[in-house]
Amino acid sequence: MTDQFAIIHTGEGRKLHISSSLPPGFYGDPDPSGAGFLCPLDSHNAAAIRRELPWSAPIQVGMRKSIGCGDRLGIATPGHLRAIREGDMFPVLAQQSIREMMRARRSAQQVLDDATWGVIQANYQDGWGCDADHLKAPEDIDACAAAGYLGYTLDPGQYVDDEANSAGQDTLQTKVNALAWDDLGDNPAQHRARYVDQLGWNVVDYLRAAAKYGGAIAHVAVLNAHIRGAMGGTPYDLEVSVDETATVTTPLEHRFIALELKRLEIQFIGLAPRFVGEFEKGVDYIGDLKAFELDYTQHAAIARDLGPYKLSIHSGSDKFRIYPIIARESGSIVHLKTAGTSWVEALRVIAAKDTALFREILELAVRGYDENRASYLVSAQVSRIPQTGNAELPDLLDHFDAREVLHVSFGPVLAAFYDPIYATLNTNIQTYWEMLKRHFDKHIQPFKGHA
C-alpha cells in the first residue's frame, strides 16, 4: 500500500502522487501522464492519508528519549529524519509555538499537516510526535486540539513571580495568601503545614517557592483542565515549562513544582526548569560548565526521584558544550527542544545559493534587530557582525552575533521575502536537507547509547 503514495515536485509545487485509483477520502486530478492522480497537500488529503497510513499520523511520545525538531518553514522534516535514523532519539516533528505560527503565517493544522507530508516524503514509519508548544491561553489549546495534537507544553511563565526570589518573609507571606487557592485546591494553612510540618521545610524556603511558583501552578491546573475537556478523553502528553523567567529554578523550587503537580494529580511527562547559565537562541551555552553540571545533576536526581519524568531542555539547539553532561546525568529521561536552528540552516543555503537575496535578508535583520529581539533571550550586537565577501557569506551563520541577529529576524524576514525564500529552498531542497542532517547529527549523536 505504501508504494501507492509519493510526494513529487511538479511545475505547480509539491503534490501527493497516488499511483492507483483514488482511494476513498482523497481528492485530486488525474495525472497528465496517465499514471494515477495528483492531489493537493492540504488538510483534507492529510487527514485522509493519516487514516490510510497510520504511521503517518503522530502518536504519544511518553517517556521515550526525544528531540523536538521545530520546523518554522514546514519543509525541514525529511532533513531532520535523516539525522534521526542514525541516532536513538524519538522525533517530535510538529512543534511550534503560537507566537511562531503567527510569524510564519501558519496555523496549528498546517504545522501538523506539513510534518505528515514530510514523514511521507521520507517514508519514515517508526513513529513521531507533536508538541503544541508554549501554550498560554485556552483558545490556543482549542486550535491545537482540533488539529489533532497529542502533546502540549504549557508556559505559565507570566505567572512566575520573580520578585519573590529576593523578597522578605512578610512580603512572601502576603504573596502566598493572595494565590488562587481555589485553583490550587487547598488553603494557605493546610498548604504550609504540608511542607513545613510534614516535610520539614524551612518556613522561608517554603514561602519563597510557593510565592514564586504558586501562581504558575494554578494557571497550569486551569489550562490542563481545559486540555482534558478539549481532548474529550483522548490521552495526551503534558510538559510544563518555566524556563523563560528572569531567575533560576533552584532544586528546592523544582521539587516544589513537581510535588504540587503530583498533588493536583496533573499527569506530566516533562518539566523545563530555568537552569543556571544562559540559554540564548541559536548559540552555545553561556556559563560555567562546572556550575551547570552541579545544578543539572541535582535537577536530574529530582526528576528520577519524583517521577520519573523528562527534563526538557528549551532553547536547546546548538548547546554543544553541555550535551555530554545532560546525556550522562539524564540517560533516557530527557527531551531536547530545538526550533530556530533549522531556520538558520535554511539561511545558510540561501547564503550559498542566492547571495543577493541573503544580503537583503541580512540588511533587514540588522535594521530591525532592536525590535526583533524583544521576545527572545539574545545578547548579539550588530556592530560586531563582520563584513564579508560573497564566498564567505555562509560562514556568517557560524558567527555569534550574525547568527543571533538572523535567528530573531524570522518573522519580518519571512514577511518581506516569503516567495523568494521558498523558491530558493525548494530549488535546493536536497542541499537543505543534507545541511540539516549534518547539523542535527551534532545534536543527536551525543545522546546516542545513553539509557
N, C-alpha and C positions, 0 to 999 in steps of 0.2 A: 504493500500500500504506500509506503514512504516514497517509493520511486515515482509515484504519480505526480508529486509536488516538487516544484523547484522555484527559487527566486531568480529571475533573469532580468537583465538590463535591456530595455528597448529604447527606441527613439523618444518615447514619452516617459522615460524613467523606469524605475523598477516595477515589475509585475509578478504576480504569482502565476506560474505556468502549471496547468493541470493537463497531463498528457492523456487522460481518459475522458469519458463523457463527464459532464458537470455533475458532481455529487450533490445530493440534497443540501440546501442551506447556503450554497455558494452562488455567486452571480459573476458574470463576465462576458466577454465577447469571444467568438471563435478566433483561434489563432490564424492569421492570414496564410500561414504555411500549410494549414490544414491539419495540423497535429495538436488537437486538444483545444484548450481555452486559455485566454489571458484575463486575469482577474485583478482588480484594483487592490492595493494594500491598504484597505480601510478597515474600520472596526467591525463591520458586518462580516467580512471574509475572515478577519482574525478570529472572531468568535467561532465561526464555522470550522476553521482548521484546528482550533483548540479542542473542539468536540471530536473531530475526525482523527487527530493525532494527539492523544492525551499527554505525551511527553513534551509537546509544545506549549503546554499550559504551566503556570507557576504552581509550586507546591510549598508547604510549610518548610521552613529551614530547620526549626527546632534547635537542638544543641550541636549541630554539625559545626566544625571549624569552617569559618566562612569569610568571604570578602565581598564587599559591596562595590560594584563596578558602575558607578554613576555615569550616565551617558547623556550629556546635555543636548547632543545633536540627533540622537536616535539612529545612528548608523555605525556605532562602535562595537556592537555586540560580537560579531564574528572575530574581531581582533582580540577582544577580551577572552573569548573562549579558546583561542589558540594557546594562550598562556595557561588558562585553567586546566587544559588537558595534560599539561606537563607538571602539575602540582597536585596537591590533595586538599585544596580548599573548595568549599561549595560556593557556587557563584550566585550572588544576588544581583540580578541584571536590571530589573525595572526599579531603579532607586533614584528618586529626585524629590527635592523639597518643593512645596507650593511656590515659594519665592522663585526658585529656579525655573519651574514650569512657566510662570508668568513671563519671565525674562526670555525664555526660549520660544514663547508663543505656542506652547504645547499644553494639552490637557492631561489629566491623570490617565485617561483612557488611551491617549496616543502614546504615552510613555510605556504603558504595559504592552500595547499592540506592537510597538516598534521592537521591543525585546522579543516578542513572539516571532516576528519576521526574521530577526537576527538568528534566533535559535534554529528556525527552519533553514535559513541560508547556510548555517554551519553544520546542519544535520547533527545537532547536539542532543543526545537522547538520555543524558544521565541526570537530569533534574536541575531546576533552577528556582530561585526565589525572587520575591519582590518586596519592596520596602517603601511605603508611603512615609517619606522622611520629614522629620522636624515639623510635625503637626502641632498646631496651637489652638485650633478652633473647630467646633462641631461641624460647620458647613464643609470644611476641607475633608474631614473624615467621611462625610456622606459621599462626596465626589469619588474618593478613592475606593470606598466600599462598593459603590455602584459599578466601578470599573473592574472589580474583581481582585483587589489586593488582598493578600493573606498575611502581610506583615505591616506593622505600624510602629513608627518611632515617635513618641510623644516628647515635645520640647516645652517644659514648663519654666524655661529659664527666666521669663519675665516675672515670675513669682518667687524666685530665689532672692532672699533679702541679704545682699552683700554687706549692708551696714551692720548686720548682726555679727559680722566677723570680728569687729573691734568694739562693740557696744558693751556698756557696763551691765551689771546684773539687774538693776531696776528697770533699765530700758528693755533688756531681754525679756523680763517677766511681762512687761506691758505688751510687747510684740506677741508673745506666746498667748496671752489672754485674748488677743484680738484675732487669732486664727479662726478659720472657717470650721468650727468644731462639728457642725452638722455633717459636713462633707467628710470629715475625718472620723466620724462615728465614735466620738469619745468626748470627754470633757477635760479641762485643764488639770483638775486634781487627780483623776484616775490616770491620766497620761503621765504626769510627773511621777506618781507613785510607781508606775510600771518600770520606769527607767532608773529612778533614784533609789527607791526602797527595794524593789525586787532584783534589779540587775546591778545595783551598787554603783551607778554612775555618779560622778561628781555633779553637783547641782548646776554649776555654771556651764560645764561641758554639755549637760543635757539641754539647758535653756538656749545655749548658743546653737546647737544642732537643730532644735525644734523651731527656733525663731528664724533661722536661716532657710531651712528647707520645708517647714510645715506647710506654708502656702503652696509650694510647688507640688507637694504630695497630695494636697487637697485637690489641686487642679487635675493632676493625673487621675485621681479617683473619679472625678466628674467625666473626663474625656474617655476613660476606659469603659465606664458605664454606657457612654454614647456609642462606643465601638461595638460593645456587646449587642446593643439594640440594632445597630446598622447591619451587623453581620447575621442577625437572625438565627443564631445557633451554629453557624459555620465556625469551626476552630480557626484561630489566628495566632500569630506570633506578636509579642509586645516587647518593645525596648523603651527604656526611659533614659532620656538624655539631659544632663545638667552641665554639659561641658562648656557651653557658651556663656560663661559667667566671669566676673572680674576676679573672683577669689577661688583659691584651690579648695577642692573637696578633701578634707582630711580623712584618714582611715576611720576615725570615730564617726564622722559625718556620713561616710559611705555606709558604715554599719547601721546607722540610724535610718537612712533611706531604705535600705534593704529590709530591716525589721518592720518598718512601717508598711511597706508594700505587702509583706507577708501577713501582717496583722489585718490589713484590709482585704486579704485574700485576692490580691491582684496578681495574676499569673504572668510572670515576665521571664523572658529568656535572656535579656541583655540589659546592662546598665553602663552608661557612659559618664563616668565622673569627670571632673575637671582636674587633670593631673598637674603635677609640678612642671615647670618649664613652659615654653611657648610652642603652640601647635599652629603656626601661621600657615596660610593657604599656599599649597603648591611647592613648599620648600622643606628642607630637612629640619629635624628637631633642633630647637634652640634652647640650650640649657646644659647644666652639668649632668653628665651621664651617671655618675655615682649617686647623685641626689635622686635622679629619676629611677634608678634601679632600686634604691631603698624604698621609695614611695610605691612603685609599681608592685614590688614583691608583697607589700602589706595589702594592697588592694586585691591582688590575685588570691591571697590566702583567705580574705573575707569572702570573695566570690565562691571559692570552693566550700568554705565553712557554712555559709548561709544559703547556698544554692544546691547544686552548682548552677550558676548562670554565667553567661559570657560577659567579659569586659569588652565593651565596644570602643574602638579607637577612632574617634571622629577627627576630621581633618587629617586622616591617617595616611594620605598619599605622600610619597616621597620622604617619609620619616625613616630613612635607611639606617641611621645611627642607632635607633632603638629597637629595630625589629628583632635582633638576636635576643635582647632582654625579654621582650614581650613573648616571643616564641618559647623561650626556656621556662619562664615563670607561669605562663598560662597553658601551655600544651595545646590541647584541642579546644579549650573553652575560651575562644576569642573570636571577635568579629572585627575585621579591618575595613574601615569605611573610606572609600575614595569617591571623588566626584570630579572636581575641576581639572585633574591631571590629564584626563582624556581630551578635554578641550585644548589644553596646552599642546598636547601632541598633534592635534589637528592643525594648530597654528604652525607647528614645525613643518608639516607637509606643505602648507601654503608658503612658508618662507623659502622652501626649497624649489617649489614649482611655479610660483607666481610672485616674484619679488615686488612688483609694483603694487599688487593688492596688499601684500604684507606691510609694506611701508605706509600705506594709507591706514591700515588697521593700527599699526604702532602709533602713528601720529594721533589718531582719535583716542587711543588708550591713554597716551601721555596727557593729552589736553583735558581729559575728563577724570583723571586719577583721583583728585581730591574728593570728587563727588562719588565716584565708583567705589571707593574704599570704605564708605560709611558703614556698610553692613558686614564687613569682613575684618578678621584679625590679620593685619599685614603691617610691615614697617618699611617697605621699599621707599626709595626716594628717586624721583625721575631724573634728578641731576646726576645720578651715578650710572645711568644707562649709557653704555659706550656707543660711539659712532662706529659703524662697520660697513664694509663693502658688501655687495650682494652675495658673494660666495660665503660670507661668514654669518649671514642673517639667521640660519637655523641655530647657530651657536648661541644666539641671544636667549633661546629658550632654556639654556643652562645657566644663565646669569641671574643671580638672586633678584636684583631689582627689576630687570626687564620681565622676568618670569612672573613676579607678583603683580606688576602693573597690568600685564596682559591677562593674567588669571582673573582679576576682578573686573575687567572691562567687558566681560562676556555679553551682558545684556545690551549695552549701547552698540558694541561692535556688530553683534548679530542683527540688531535692528537696522543698522546702516548698510551692511554688506551681506544680507541674508542670501540672495541669489548667487553672487559670485563665490561666496564661501562654499555653499553646497555644490556648485558646479565644479569648482576646483577639487574638492574632496571626492566627489563621485567619479570624476575623471581619473583620479589617482587612488582609488579606494583600496587596491591591494597594497599600495605603499603605506597608506594609513593603517591598515590592519597589521602589517608587519611591524611598523613602528610601535603600535600599541602592544603587540606581543612582546617585543624586546623590553619595553618599559614595564609591563606588568610582570614579566619574569622576575624583575628585581624586587617586586613587592611580594610575590608568591613563594619564590624559592626559599627564602629564609625561614618560612614556616613549615616547609615540607618535612615530613617524618616526625614532627612533634605531636605527641598524643597524651 
